[in-house]
Amino acid sequence: MARFSRIEVALKMKETGMIPVFFHKDIEICKEVVKACYEGGARLFEFVNRGDYAHQIFDELNKWATQECPEMILGVGSVIDVGTTSLYIQLGTNFVVSPILNAEMAKICNRRKVAWSPGCGSLTEISYAEELGAEVVKIFPGAQVGGPEFVKAVKGPFPWSSIMPTGGVKPDEENLKSWFDAGVHCVGMGSQLMVKKSDGSFNYPAIKTSCEKALGIIKKLRS
């Protein structure tokens, strides 16, 4: 069962403005990345459903985060079907993000009051997603769909829409300003946040700093 309601998830998305997005097959690396993001101020984290046994990694990660990062709202991304949605709900996911719009997924999430953010690429899809109960819709890949200009155009006829772009978002002021000036609800960031060392291993202190920097920029932009 989700520890956080879909209302809490949507509000925290708005409050913090950013969700780190990540997957790795090594559970210990996942723990260290979640911890670094948490210490950097992130309070939501999207674990990407990618690769064999991803759900088993999430299961352990979610149990660990409940104890070690109690305020972290852990959710799952890249889910595209009903069966996988149900599986992750059973494992306690607090939100489900998808690169596509699947109405059957909405029914499963709504029945259990779990936040659902489907991928949309047009006004019609955004409107349909909201009709199905999506509080925050995802645009993906953000840059290819149309970037900040797309969001700005959508907010004209749909000022009530809450939009979260993933793809094409960078942790620098110029990029973040373009998205937040356009009116996004929050942004998702993956590889741009996950700093690595010269040997290819993850640099956890740098990931923490990267999160702090991005969240600081967002707070400044909103003030």
N, C-alpha and C positions, 0 to 999 in steps of 0.2 A: 504493500500500500504506500502511496506517495506521502511523504512527510509534509509537503507543502501543497496548498491548494492552488488551483489554476489562477485564482485571483492574486494570491501572493506572488506567484511566478511572474505574472504580467506586470505587477507593480514593481517588483525587484528589477525586472528588465528595464523598466523606465528609470528607476532610481539610479542604477549603476551605469546603464547605457552601453554595456559591453559584455559579450559572452565569449570566453576562450573556447576554441573548437579543436579537438585533439583525439588521435587514436595511436596506440602502440600495442603490440602483442605481448610486451613484457609488463606484467602488472606492477612491478616495482618502479619502473620508469613512469607509468601512469600515476602512481601515488605521488612520486616526487614532483611531477608536473602540476598535478592538482594542488599540492601543498604550496608550491611556489606561486601559483596564481592566487590562491587563497591569501597567502601572506602579502601579496601585492595588491590586495583589495577586491579581487573578483569574488562575487557571491553567487554566480551561476557558472556552470561548466557543461559544455556539450561533448559527451563522449560519442565518437563516431562509430556507428555500427559497420565495421569494415573488417573483413578477414574472417577466417575460421575461428570458431569459439569466442567470438567477440562478446556474446552475451555472458559467458562465464567470467570473462575479465571484468565486465561491468558489475556483475553480481558481487564479486569480491571488492571491487573498488567502491561501490555504493555502501557496503557494510563498513568498510574502513573509514570512508569520509564521514559517515554518521558519527563516529567516535572522535576522529582526529580533526575534522573540519566541520563542526556541527552546523554552522550557518550556511555552508555551501549547498546550493540547490543543484543537484546533479541530474542531468537529463541525457537523452539519447538522440542522435541525429542520423541522417541517411537511412531512415526507415521508410520502406515503400509499400508495405503490404500489411494486411490485417493480422496474420499469424505472428509476425515479428513484433507488431505493436502490442499484442496481447502478452507475448512472452516478456517484453521489457516492463510492462505494467505489473506483471506478477513479480518481477525482480525489484519493484519499488521506484521505477523512474518517476521523476517529478514533472517531466515534460517530454514531448515527442516532437522532433523536428523532421520534416521530410523535404526532399528536393522536388517532390511532385504534389499534386492535389489528388487525393484519393478519398472519396466520400465515405467509403466503408471504414477507413481509419478514424474519421471524425466520429462516427457512431460509437466505436469502441472507447475512444478517449472520453467522449461526453458522458457515456454511461458510468464511467468511473471518476468523472470530474478531474481528468488529467489534462493539463494544458497541451494544445496541439497547434503547431505552426507549420502549415503546408507551404510548399514552394509554389510561387505564382509568377507569371510573366506578362500578365495583361490585366486591364481593368475588369474584364469579365471574370477571370479566375479569382481575383481579389474579392470581388463582390460575392461570388459563389462560396468562397472559403468563409467569408463572414456570415453568410446565410447558414452555413453548416456549423457555425459556432466558434470559429477561430477568432481569438482576441487579438493576436499578433500574427501577421502573415509574413512569410519569408520571401524575399526575392533572391533568386539564385540562378546562374552566377550573377552577382550584383552588377559587375562592370559590363558584362555582355548583354544583360537585359536592357541596359540603358543608363546605368550609373545614377548619380544624384539627380540628373535632369529628369530621369524617369520618375523618381520618387516625387520630385517637385511637381511634375505634370499630373501625377495621380492625386496628390493632395489638393489639387484644384477642385475637381468634382467630388472627391472623397476626403474631405478634411477630417473626418472621424477615423480614418484608417490608421492602424498602428503597423508600421512596416519595419522589418529587420533585414537588412542586406547582409549577405555573406558572399565573399568572393570580390576582390577588388578593394577591400578595406585595409588600410595601413595605419599603424600606430604613430602617425605624424600629424602635426597640427593642420597642415594644408589639406590633407586628405580627409581627416575627420571633420574639419570645418565644412567641407563641401557636402558631406552626408548630413550633418546635423542642421546646417542651414536649409537643406532641402526638406527637413521635417521628419527624419527617421525616429522611430521609437527607441531603438537600440541597434547595435551592430554586432556581427559575429566575426571573429578573427581567428585564423588558424596558424599557418606557417609563419606569418609575419610576427607573431608573438613568441614563437617557440625557438628562441635563440640557441644556436649550437656552437660548440667549441671547434677549433681547427681540426680536431681528430674525428669530428662527426657526432660526438656525444652531446647530450643536452646540457646547456649551461643554466642550471637552476637559479642561481642568484641573478643572472641576466634576465631570465624569464620573469622573475619577481619584479625586477626593475622595469621591464618592458610593460608589465601590467600596470604598475604604479604610474608610469609616464602616460600611458593611454587614458587611464581613468582620470588622471589629473587634467589632461587636455580636455576631456569631455566635460568635466565639472566646470572648467574655466569657460568653455564655449557656452554652456548653459546659463552661466551667471551673467 
